[in-house]
Amino acid sequence: MAAPLPTIPEAENMPAVSAQNSPTPPSPRTPSPKAMSIVQSPGQASNTSRMSVDPAIPPPGVAAPSEISSQLYDVANGVLTTWGFLINRRLKALICMSCCCMVLPSSLPSHLVRQHPGAHIPFNKHTLEEIVEQEGLLSDWPALPLPDVLEYEGLERRWGFKCPQCPAMYSNDKSITVHAISEHKTRYESEEFGKAWMQRFSQHHQGKTWFSVTPRSVQLHSPSADYLLAVRQELDARPALSVSDVDHRHISPWHITTRWLEYLEGRDPRVMQALIQVPKDGEPLFFLVAGVRHYMEAAYNLIQQSSEVCLQILNTDTQIEDYNHHPFGRHQLDDTLRAYIRLVLQLLCFVLRAEADLNLPTEVRACLTALSQCDSHNSDDLTLAIHELLLSLWTREWTPSQANQFPDPTLQFVIHTQVNGDRSLKKPEDVTGIFAKLVYGMRLTFLYECHQRLQAEPHPSLVVSIRALRPWFTKGYESTFHTLRSLQHRASSIVMSTQNEPNMVWKDKTGFTTLIYLGHEISLNGLRKCQRAMEDATISLLTDTLLFGHPFSIDITRLKDDMGNKSPGYSLFSDRVNQDILGPVDQLADYILKTPALRQHFVLFVRDGKVVWNAMAMSAWLNTFARLNLLCLVQAEMNCGAPGRTTELTAMPTANTLGGMLRALRIIDNHVVLMRTYHKMHAAQGLDRVIPHSLNAALAAIFIYKEAICRPFAQLCASVLYPGDARVKSLYQDFLFINYDKPFIGDDLSAEMKVWTGKHMGIELGIQKWRQCSTPLRRKHAGLEEMWLEDQDTVDAAQAGHSHRVDHLRYGVTDLSATGMAEDYIGPFLKTSVMWHKVLHLVPGGQLLSLDAARYKHFRAGPVHQGNAVHTGLDTAAVIQALKAELEPRLSSIEQRLEAVATKHDITSIFKELKDMLARPQDAAPAHPPPAPAQRPATLEDHSEGLYYDPPEQEPVHSEPPQLAAPPAMSAEQTLPTEAEALQALRQVLKKPDAQWSNEGQKLAVMSGLEWKKDTVVILPTGSGKSAVIATIAFLEKLKVTAVLCPLRSLLGDWKRRLTALQLPFEVFDPQKATISGQASIVLVSLDVTPGAAWRQAVRSMRPEIKLNRYVVDEAHLIITESSYREVMHRVKELREIPTQLFLLSATIPPAALSPLRDMFNLADGDNTRIIRAALG
């Protein structure tokens, strides 16, 4: 028994754990020291005393914790979780989930500032006060609970020492010994103290006393299997932003000038499209179809009955007396009028359907009433009613007001024709034709009115009548005509579409490597040191901190980019070809959830299969991601060629935007390229120019990892911290660079640049100073791109009778021309960037290297261009180097460009040195001479293709289709899925985990399609799952496309509805565009268009990485039954020009019909064609 001891001073209740003296408590699994430095909380609080996310293992003799329901909850809108707090329902108190302590409401702001200074939590004081009042939260510290109370969830829990004589508990044996001596005058040995679980409310002096608790289970369950998929679908859904919230730099110049996006606010695009649909038989407005056709044809026929003067005045749209000498006339082909009739019909349907929302004048409403009540069987009355309505619409001023900025119904109708289903607007080239057709229709209406007035008393002549109507079809008057013509010219213009005083000097005898600027020396060596340090820091931040040291693997060399793809949302990271290369979209989130140490840090708990994330940890990671974006911005500004303007750099989109701007990050000829938009020309020309910058190899790899792996998790973090915030969600969907919850601005970039340049170069260089001092360095060592910015003519373009810009925009457009820049201009731009990379001793771009191979330590220096000693107004040495790359075929055109920017002396000097270079003796030539021109492949920098040799003769084009043989046997290109894997795919397609084959024929059909060895005829009853067969096959095949050919329009609509219901991506072939993107595994196409040139061109122009694998003909029996009156049915065998599998679907093909079916489709005989028929009975 311990003996009493003399009284000693009272010891402090120490909260810290003594590692030397205390027993080893059941500790959670924690990350390695390296990982702990990664996942450290924003407030720098220790993680060692937090609750375990894995089952706690009690010491021997201690009962295991019991499972009870959670004591923690959030308010209905989830705002506390975004702050990093929850409410303990037992304590009626706020719990900081990062610190595992109770926080009084009055102390919450100071707690965030002191404990989490870098978290940027979106805290709102007014919201907190409402929560405190609504939930009845404690405003003061509670009394200590009775011993062994049930553990309070969310509070820190430790294994501690218990006093034998009172409820006091301490975290180490030294403190409990001091307590026993001070309070009980007794000394105990360490083994005499009891041990138990304990908690305290806080480290605050009023709440830091430990008390014993009975533990509860803190097992963190795994989320449901489809959790990340559901979250990803929610993150990818486009928020409905108001125009004021959309960054104007993400809106194309055309949409800025029209302001049509403002009209779209609050409107459902599906409803808008429905308002302009042509009525079908049986619908209320179907009577207009015949009425409008009769009216337009009657007005069209009046052209031949009108005087030439009248038609000349009608065709003059300016206020001049010298009328247009070309009179208003008929189309070359009368069938052309059909498209004009359809557009006027759609306009009238729109006005009638939307009458209640248009706020129309009384006179227009009266005309609408007369038209709707007109006898549809009386063509004369109907024609007159249509004419009166159109005349009423087009002969009045529609003045905008603050309440109605688009009062003109015709303009509203035009906007409705331009809206896509995803709320985006079409390109300006899509509306010029509509303007032209409406203007033509307006002139027909005015001509019809002139002839109507001939019947009035007195009888005015046609010329008098047309002059009276002239203000309504002349520009310069407030009219619908002026609005449409003005917009038409603007759209067509967009479609077709300035030396400071010396402020620095070169330092002598440095070979143009050192500048004296503002009293400081700026050297290439210092700049190289700065860029290397930045590269090291960026890679470390990416791999060690953001990716937690895990070796995520991306084979960058295999990445592809569909240069011609302008679909909203497309980027190389969403490209179907790159899916297997980049890995799962949410692989970082999946890695976190599957790694116990990281799960403990990022996850509070899992409830009902859903994760409740730790807001503090998410905020800290997102801050680091913003830091990575900033470092990428700085390097893109400093080491990728000429620096761009800040607004161009910070607003670059990560994917094609709904507003019409194209993605900034692309792959061009093995270069990872930033396509910067040159906005400076927008005010003068109404359009933007793009300027490509090649990223050095390391920065290119960093960008790939940042976008492919980090961005998806950043989207998840933003959704946790800013739930329901459409602006932030859109920011992480659209912007290539994000500063936590906003875009970067110039001040952010300048401040970071000053830090790095000040440390490594001895002078703080912001954006403006960097532009000043970097220009002469690039001019001397890497050349400049300015001569390729202007629209200079070239000999070949001039010989064709148009400018070089028109030459590349309208003729021979390749995938490289899809950048918006002339194809022969791209090479010099990328080369300029590569030259600058080499000057900085960075591994240059254009190689698509792995992250490790791209680091500067692998740079191998080559000969570096040295500037001339005599500095003239034009850098002749840089120009000569460009000329060497271009070679002789480009000399004439480059000489023309130089005449605009150089003196005669400069040009003479340039070409003299060039001729000397070309006249060097043979031993100075390269060891391996270039191959013969006819064998030389064309590249970005080879522009002599076809200039000095005759191209091979092409085979003559035959008007008759070739004789086609039976298809050869086809072999599989990849491992054939098993029947079990195919069944699992069917279940995923149908979203039914327990689905089975509907019949044996369905299974056989799927396996036959996957084998890809034989053409297949599938004859199954209606409703037996034929469409699921095609969907399952397409789901399992990668980088392949199945074309579903529909003989009827109704079948095309049925397939669209089925695939939409299955959430299976598909595209519908548009003959006007004649392209197959290959981004979806199924393309729907009308059988009628397959013999045409558009379909053949689309198939032959498909990307080489994607293969048209199969033709599916639905309701194939129609090929036989409708062949007597549909010519296309006799041309289906032309499909066999391409070696694809043929899949015929039907429910009604009798055995006797198989023979003619074989002939129609040129099917192979016997067993070479598989017939799958449902068993009878």
Order of alpha helices (4+ residues) and beta strands (2+ residues): alpha-beta-alpha-beta-beta-beta-alpha-alpha-beta-beta-beta-alpha-beta-beta-alpha-alpha-alpha-alpha-alpha-alpha-alpha-alpha-alpha-alpha-alpha-alpha-alpha-alpha-beta-beta-beta-alpha-alpha-alpha-alpha-beta-beta-alpha-alpha-beta-beta-alpha-beta-alpha-alpha-alpha-alpha-alpha-alpha-alpha-alpha-alpha-alpha-alpha-alpha-alpha-beta-alpha-beta-alpha-beta-beta-alpha-beta-alpha-beta-alpha-beta
